[in-house]
Amino acid sequence: MNQDELAKDQEVLVANLESAKRELLQKANTLAVGIGIKESGGEFTEEISYRVFVTEKKNPSELAPGDLIPREVQGVRTDVIMPYHIKDRPAVCGTERETLTRHRPLRAGIAISTDSVTYGTLGWFGVLDMDDSRILLTNKHVLYDSTSETTTTSKPTAQPQLGSVSTCCCCECGSDNVIADSLIGIRDLSPPTATSVDCAIARIKAANAGDISMVIANDATSTVLSVSGTAAATVGQNVRKIGARSGFTRGTVVHIGDVAAAGTDPAGGTIAIRTGQVLIIPDAAETYQVNDRGTCKFAFSNNGDSGSVILNDSDQIVALLYGGDEKPNSVDITFANNIDNVLTALSNNGFQLHLSASDVDRQGVHHRTPFANREQRLQPAARNFFEQLRDANRDSVLQELYNRHHREVLELLNHRRPVTVVWHRNQGPAFVAAVARASRIDRYRIPFAINDVTREALLSAMEDVLRKHGSRELVADMDHYRHDVYALAHDGQSVEHLARLLLQRGLLDSIPLDAIKAAS
């Protein structure tokens, strides 16, 4: 494939994608439309196309003339394909590359687990904006489960022991193996539509935070990968990854955008439309193979690689790997989430973060951790202002309100479109980020307006939409505490001042002296 030509073709297709969707989604049989490499006879060609997912391929004679998928749309070829079936592919053809070796210093590409049965891959590292703590990125189904919901339970995250995962439960591996505590897992892949991310983060323990090698590597491969930033995936581009199951593999992006995925029920489950997907096939020279229903197929990934980050040739993260396809193609297909969608989903749930970049010294040794200077790298992370407030106010009115409503509010923000739209249009994520920044940066003051949207305007808009879509219990508490909330919005430019206002209004029980000093 000529990547330069494909990139130019993609620019045209992306510019016209919405109008192409409007035309194609009017067809009775059409489910989703994306951009990618055209398939023919189970093989991928070198032609870029609009890939049109249909409920089933029918003989043209069975369709009304208006429901036929045209061979071309806006001068671009179409490719009619059936929904994918995304599942694990645990069997291997040939040499097993699985590695459960304990690594110190920590690095990406190693196995991590929170139970005694399964494991996934530590994808990469970052810094949480709210407190500058170091986090690791992986999938929700690696740290939690495969349910389509957002989970904020804290679970010990460990490296499995040598040998078999079944010998190691996180809480039985010994303190040396427990490296982090999970913060949040987000998975929304359920029908009929989905924001389509499977992601999770865990806060790295202070004992390990200064012992991180900012590379992707494990003992299944001699290859070491660096990270320079993030970027959007491009159809036809070369990509790479290192996972705990298949090690180092090379691949090619064959699809970006919407994908139709069939339910797991052979009798016919509801089809989900997954947005922001990046689909990858193995490079022509890749030797790794999986056993797909008795057939050996070359593959870019396997079960256990979930959570790996996928890099382009410029060492930029383009996607987060989470699954594969059993559709009868000549090669296995890997599914991944667009990395921007992953970061947006985490930010929308109150966990705005920045992924770190590797730093190479003159000897080629990768050693830098996310923090800017050596003193920060070596010092254990202290509890931040919000953590100290939380610990001192576990029985406060504010904590009770949080426990009562935070799951519902997060669900509405992420999955009820009218609420999501109001939240974003009124700078909700930006205000959350500003509060988080004020908690860690001296002299920073929380703005009263962002992009011409005031705090009061945000609250008013959210109050209106939550009254329409929230539960009776949520609306009742909104009515009871609305004057307190608007008073906070009207005043207070620092987290210390906001905490004092909460204390005055009886919503907090106390403010620890250490927290005041840290915030002042």
Buried (B, 14 or more C-beta within 10 A) or exposed (E): BEBEEBBEBBEBBBEBBEEBBEBBEEBEBBBBBBBBBBBEEEEBBEBBBBBBBBBEEEEEEEBEEEBEBEEEBBEBBBBBBBBBBBEBBEBBBEEEBBBBBBBEEBBBBBBBBBBBEBBBBBBBBBBBBBBBBBBBBBBBBBBBBEEBBBBBEEBBBBBBBEEEBEEBBBBEBEEEBBBBBBBBBBBBBBBEBBBBBBBBBBBBBBEBBBBBBBBBBBEBBEBBBBBEEBBBBBBBBBBBBBBBBBBBBBBBBBBBBBBBBBBEEEEEEEBBBBBBBBBBBBBEEBEBBBBBEEEBBBBBBBBBBBBBBBBBEEBBBBBBBBBBBBBEBEBBBBBBBBBBBBBBBBBBBBBBBEBBBBBEEEEEEBBBBBBEEEEBBEEEBEBBBBBBBBEBBEEBBBBBBBEEBEBBBBEBBBBBEEBBEBBBEBBBBBBBBBBBBBBBEEEBBBBEEBEEBBBEBBBBBBBEBBEEBBEEEBBEBBEEBEEBBBEBBEEBEBBBBBBBBBBEBEBBBEBBEEBBEBBE
